[in-house]
């Protein structure tokens, strides 16, 4: 038995950092946390919205067992409520209305009646409260010394189908609690952030004679044409420095992947197969992953930019489409069934270029358009299940999935 436990320990130690292996620590007990509301100058509806946002964000960071009871308290009380005396941590918050109509949220974190962290947050409109909630959860996660969840504070841009050949492009937070429709009218799809500042994005416009890639500057609302092509035009990824785009274009009848230099305006073809090559994503500065049917069915391949050598990345399944990469890891969409009499299931899988392990990340419905967070900690994706369209978040290191449903329309594609 000692020999077996030693082998198990060595195996776990060797592979625990490999995100393709599911490691569920059954014996681990998470610290508990409760949220106390000290707000008195806002209505009950708004207070509950903020409270629920904080509870949701504390759940998503995945390091606490979160109590869901809403309890009122005086902000300056030096002790936590009696009902929360057995909690390891208590987050207390108070909302104040600024003279300009903005919102201030004060917070402090207790550890058994001792204040261990406090901070004030301000936004210029109260409907932005959810971004304060995300910032509070981020700061608490940092205080606890856990892996960064900076992705929580980023905005999501997505295209929503609202009618046949009619769409809206929307900027939201990852939970869809905040949504701002920035482009409506016509058919505009496949939005992709242009820079890490998230102050502009590219999208495909299908209203003219040719599919056209456009650029929208959020700061001034200016829209510019970038490039057009017969048949197909999609920006599937943007380099980390914002200077190179990966485009799928069908200039010769079949779709291929091109790189486009934003500075020099130069276009360079990267794939040359007489079939279908689509959906390129940067794996690092000089290599990409993409989807191709060069085996007779869609599958995931990689190649170094500027070369013709192509490498197959996935050897499981016969219909693997839509992929994203982050360093050694690749996430892709795979069809799990082929039934002409019922709806098929499409799930997300994770592989590493360093091992042969495959980890399935979803279980039901149609799961597509996966995108890694910048730090690789999480994956965002679209889930369609039982006529409901949702944004999903996968916490890879915690083996947890979270869904945030769209109230109306159907999600077409997204980026964060």
C-alpha positions in Angstrom: 0.0 0.0 0.0 2.8 2.4 0.8 4.4 1.6 -2.5 1.1 2.3 -4.3 0.6 5.6 -2.5 4.2 6.6 -3.4 3.6 6.0 -7.1 0.3 7.9 -6.9 2.1 10.9 -5.3 4.8 10.8 -7.9 2.2 10.7 -10.7 0.2 13.5 -9.2 3.4 15.6 -8.7 4.6 15.0 -12.2 1.3 15.9 -14.0 -0.5 18.2 -11.7 0.6 21.2 -13.8 -0.9 19.7 -16.9 -4.3 21.2 -17.5 -5.4 18.3 -19.7 -5.6 16.0 -16.7 -8.6 16.5 -14.4 -7.4 16.6 -10.8 -10.3 16.8 -8.3 -9.2 17.1 -4.7 -12.1 15.4 -2.9 -10.7 16.0 0.6 -10.0 19.7 0.1 -12.2 22.0 2.1 -12.5 25.5 0.8 -12.7 28.4 3.3 -16.2 29.9 3.7 -17.3 33.4 2.9 -20.4 35.5 3.4 -21.5 38.9 2.0 -22.9 41.6 4.3 -24.8 44.5 2.8 -24.4 47.9 4.5 -26.3 50.0 1.9 -29.3 52.0 2.9 -29.7 54.8 0.3 -30.6 52.5 -2.7 -33.7 50.5 -3.4 -34.0 46.8 -2.6 -34.0 45.8 -6.3 -30.7 47.4 -7.0 -29.1 46.3 -3.7 -30.0 42.7 -4.6 -28.6 43.0 -8.0 -25.2 44.1 -6.6 -25.4 41.4 -3.8 -26.1 38.7 -6.4 -23.3 39.9 -8.6 -20.8 39.7 -5.7 -22.0 36.2 -4.8 -21.7 35.1 -8.4 -18.2 36.5 -8.8 -17.0 34.9 -5.5 -18.3 31.6 -6.8 -16.5 32.0 -10.1 -13.1 32.6 -8.6 -13.6 29.1 -7.1 -11.6 29.5 -3.9 -14.5 29.8 -1.4 -17.7 28.1 -0.3 -20.0 31.1 -0.7 -23.0 31.7 1.6 -26.0 33.0 -0.4 -28.0 34.6 2.4 -28.5 38.4 2.1 -28.1 40.1 5.4 -28.0 43.9 6.3 -25.5 45.4 8.7 -24.0 48.7 9.8 -20.8 49.3 7.8 -18.8 50.7 10.8 -19.7 47.8 13.0 -16.4 46.3 14.2 -17.7 42.7 14.3 -19.4 40.6 11.7 -23.0 39.6 12.2 -23.7 36.8 14.7 -25.2 34.7 11.8 -21.8 34.9 10.1 -19.5 34.3 13.1 -18.5 30.9 11.9 -17.6 32.0 8.4 -13.9 32.1 7.7 -14.3 35.4 5.7 -16.9 38.1 5.4 -17.1 40.6 2.6 -19.0 43.8 3.7 -20.0 46.4 1.1 -21.7 49.8 1.1 -22.9 51.8 -1.9 -22.9 55.6 -2.0 -24.3 57.9 -4.7 -21.8 60.4 -5.9 -22.8 64.1 -6.6 -22.4 63.5 -10.4 -24.7 60.5 -10.3 -21.8 58.1 -10.2 -21.5 55.1 -7.8 -19.0 54.5 -5.0 -18.7 51.1 -3.4 -16.8 50.7 -0.2 -15.7 47.2 0.8 -13.8 45.5 3.6 -12.9 41.9 4.1 -13.1 40.4 7.5 -11.2 37.3 8.8 -12.9 36.4 12.1 -13.8 40.0 13.1 -10.5 41.4 11.9 -10.4 43.6 8.9 -7.7 42.3 6.6 -8.4 44.2 3.4 -10.4 47.3 2.4 -10.8 49.4 -0.7 -13.1 52.0 -2.4 -14.3 51.8 -6.0 -15.9 54.3 -8.2 -17.7 54.2 -11.6 -19.4 57.2 -13.3 -22.7 55.4 -13.9 -24.5 53.0 -11.5 -25.3 50.5 -14.3 -21.6 49.7 -14.4 -21.8 48.2 -10.9 -21.1 44.7 -12.2 -17.5 45.8 -13.2 -17.0 46.9 -9.7 -18.2 43.5 -8.5 -15.6 41.9 -10.9 -12.9 44.2 -9.6 -13.7 43.3 -5.9 -13.6 39.6 -6.6 -10.3 40.1 -8.5 -8.8 42.0 -5.6 -9.9 39.4 -3.0 -8.4 36.6 -5.2 -5.1 38.6 -5.3 -5.2 39.1 -1.6 -5.6 35.3 -1.1 -2.6 34.7 -3.3 -4.3 32.7 -6.0 -3.7 32.6 -9.8 -4.7 35.9 -11.4 -8.3 36.2 -12.7 -7.6 39.4 -14.6 -9.9 38.1 -17.4 -12.9 38.9 -15.0 -12.3 42.6 -15.6 -12.2 42.4 -19.4 -15.1 43.2 -21.6 -16.7 40.7 -24.0 -17.7 41.7 -27.5 -20.2 39.4 -29.3 -22.6 39.3 -32.3 -26.2 38.4 -31.6 -28.6 37.2 -34.3 -32.0 38.9 -33.7 -33.7 38.1 -37.0 -32.9 36.5 -40.4 -29.8 38.4 -41.7 -30.1 40.9 -38.9 -27.6 41.1 -36.0 -26.3 43.4 -33.2 -22.8 43.7 -32.0 -22.8 44.1 -28.2 -20.2 44.9 -25.6 -20.8 43.2 -22.2 -19.2 41.9 -19.1 -18.6 38.1 -19.0 -21.8 37.5 -17.0 -23.9 39.4 -19.5 -25.3 41.5 -16.6 -24.1 44.6 -18.4 -24.8 44.9 -22.2 -24.4 47.9 -24.5 -25.4 47.5 -28.2 -22.8 49.4 -30.1 -23.7 48.4 -33.7 -27.2 47.4 -35.1 -28.9 47.3 -38.4 -27.8 44.9 -41.2 -25.7 41.8 -40.8 -22.5 42.2 -38.9 -20.8 39.2 -37.4 -17.5 37.8 -36.1 -16.3 40.7 -33.9 -12.7 40.5 -32.7 -10.9 42.9 -30.3 -8.3 45.0 -32.2 -6.1 45.7 -29.1 -5.6 44.6 -25.5 -7.0 48.0 -24.5 -10.4 46.9 -25.9 -11.1 50.3 -27.4 -11.7 49.0 -31.0 -12.6 45.9 -32.8 -12.8 44.3 -36.2 -16.0 42.6 -37.6 -17.3 41.2 -40.9 -20.0 43.1 -42.7 -22.2 41.2 -45.1 -24.4 44.0 -46.3 -22.5 44.8 -49.5 -21.6 43.0 -52.7 -18.5 41.4 -51.0 -17.9 40.3 -47.4 -15.9 43.2 -45.9 -13.7 43.4 -42.8 -14.4 46.6 -41.0 -12.8 48.4 -38.0 -14.8 50.3 -35.4 -13.1 52.7 -33.0 -15.2 52.8 -29.9 -13.8 56.1 -28.7 -15.2 58.1 -31.6 -17.5 55.7 -33.3 -15.6 55.9 -36.6 -15.9 52.9 -38.9 -13.2 52.1 -41.5 -13.0 49.5 -44.3 -10.0 47.2 -44.0 -10.2 44.6 -46.8 -12.9 42.8 -48.8 -13.0 39.4 -50.6 -15.5 37.3 -52.6 -17.0 34.3 -50.8 -15.6 34.7 -47.3 -13.9 37.2 -45.0 -13.4 36.6 -41.3 -10.8 37.9 -38.9 -10.3 34.9 -36.6 -7.4 36.2 -34.4 -5.3 39.2 -33.7 -1.6 39.0 -32.6 -0.7 40.0 -29.0 0.8 43.3 -30.3 -2.3 44.1 -32.4 -0.2 44.4 -35.6 -1.1 41.2 -37.4 -4.5 39.7 -38.3 -5.3 36.1 -39.2 -7.9 36.2 -41.9 -10.0 33.5 -43.6 -10.6 34.5 -47.2 -11.9 32.7 -50.3 -10.1 34.7 -53.0 -9.7 31.6 -55.2 -13.0 29.9 -54.5 -11.8 27.8 -51.5 -11.1 29.4 -48.1 -7.5 29.8 -47.0 -5.7 31.5 -44.1 -3.9 34.8 -44.6 -1.9 37.1 -42.4 -2.5 40.8 -42.8 -0.1 43.4 -41.4 -2.1 46.3 -40.0 0.9 48.7 -40.4 2.2 47.9 -43.9 -1.3 46.7 -45.2 0.5 43.7 -46.7 -1.5 40.4 -47.2 0.3 37.1 -47.2 -1.3 33.7 -47.9 -0.3 31.0 -45.3 -2.2 27.9 -46.4 -2.2 26.4 -49.9 -4.4 23.3 -49.7 -7.0 22.8 -52.5 -9.7 22.4 -49.9 -10.9 24.1 -46.8 -8.6 25.9 -44.3 -10.3 28.2 -41.8 -10.3 29.6 -38.3 -6.6 30.3 -37.7 -5.4 31.2 -34.2 -2.0 32.3 -33.1 -0.3 29.6 -31.1 2.7 31.8 -30.5 4.4 34.6 -32.5 5.5 32.3 -35.4 3.0 29.5 -35.5 -0.8 29.0 -35.8 -3.4 26.4 -35.3 -6.4 26.1 -37.7 -9.1 23.8 -39.0 -8.7 21.9 -42.3 -10.5 19.1 -44.2 -7.3 17.8 -45.7 -8.0 14.3 -44.1 -11.5 14.2 -45.7 -13.1 15.6 -42.5 -12.5 18.7 -40.4 -9.6 18.4 -38.0 -7.0 20.6 -36.1 -3.6 21.3 -37.6 -0.7 23.6 -36.9 2.0 25.2 -39.0 4.8 27.7 -38.7 4.1 30.9 -40.5 6.0 31.4 -43.7 6.5 27.7 -44.3 4.4 25.0 -46.0 4.9 22.2 -43.4 1.6 21.3 -41.7 1.2 19.0 -38.6 -1.9 17.2 -37.5 -2.7 18.0 -33.8 -5.7 15.9 -33.0 -6.1 12.1 -33.6 -9.4 11.7 -31.8 -12.8 12.1 -33.5 -13.9 12.6 -37.1 -15.4 16.1 -37.0 -13.2 18.5 -35.1 -13.9 22.2 -35.8 -13.3 25.6 -34.2 -10.1 25.8 -32.1 -8.1 28.2 -30.0 -4.6 28.0 -28.6 -2.6 29.3 -25.7 1.0 28.2 -25.7 1.2 24.4 -25.5 -2.6 24.1 -25.0 -5.3 23.8 -27.7 -9.0 23.7 -27.2 -11.3 22.5 -29.9 -14.9 21.7 -30.7 -15.7 18.1 -31.6 -18.9 16.4 -32.7 -19.8 13.6 -30.3 -22.5 11.9 -32.3 -23.8 11.6 -35.9 -27.6 11.0 -35.7 -29.7 12.1 -38.6 -32.9 11.7 -36.5 -31.9 13.9 -33.6 -29.7 16.9 -32.7 -26.0 16.2 -32.4 -23.8 17.1 -29.4 -20.7 19.2 -29.9 -18.3 19.3 -27.0 -15.1 21.1 -26.2 -11.8 19.2 -25.6 -8.4 20.3 -24.4 -5.1 18.9 -25.5 -1.5 19.7 -24.8 1.3 19.5 -27.4 3.5 18.1 -24.6 1.4 15.0 -23.8 -1.1 12.6 -25.3 -3.9 13.3 -22.9 -7.3 14.6 -24.0 -9.7 16.3 -21.5 -13.3 16.8 -22.4 -14.5 20.1 -21.0 -18.3 20.1 -21.7 -21.0 17.4 -21.7 -24.2 18.5 -23.4 -25.6 20.8 -26.1 -23.7 22.6 -28.8 -20.5 24.2 -27.4 -18.5 26.3 -29.8 -16.2 29.3 -30.4 -13.8 28.6 -27.5 -11.3 31.3 -26.6 -8.6 31.2 -24.0 -8.1 34.0 -21.6 -4.8 35.9 -22.1 -3.2 34.1 -19.2 -4.7 30.7 -20.1 -6.5 30.4 -16.8 -10.0 30.2 -18.3 -11.9 29.5 -21.5 -14.9 31.4 -22.7 -17.3 29.8 -25.2 -20.8 29.8 -26.6 -23.3 27.1 -25.5 -26.6 26.5 -27.2 -28.9 24.0 -25.4 -32.6 23.6 -25.4 -33.2 26.8 -27.4 -31.1 28.8 -24.9 -28.0 30.6 -25.9 -25.4 31.3 -23.2 -21.8 32.4 -22.5 -19.9 29.7 -20.7 -16.7 30.1 -18.6 -14.5 27.1 -17.8 -12.0 27.4 -15.0 -9.4 24.9 -16.1 -7.4 24.6 -12.8 -10.6 24.2 -10.7 -12.5 21.8 -13.1 -15.6 24.1 -12.9 -18.0 25.4 -15.6 -20.3 28.4 -15.3 -23.1 29.5 -17.7 -24.6 33.0 -18.2 -27.7 32.9 -20.4 -28.6 35.5 -23.1 -32.0 37.0 -22.6 -32.9 37.3 -26.3 -31.4 36.5 -29.6 -28.8 33.9 -30.4 -25.1 34.3 -29.9 -23.2 34.1 -33.2 -19.6 34.6 -32.1 -17.6 36.3 -29.3 -14.2 37.6 -28.2 -12.8 38.8 -24.9 
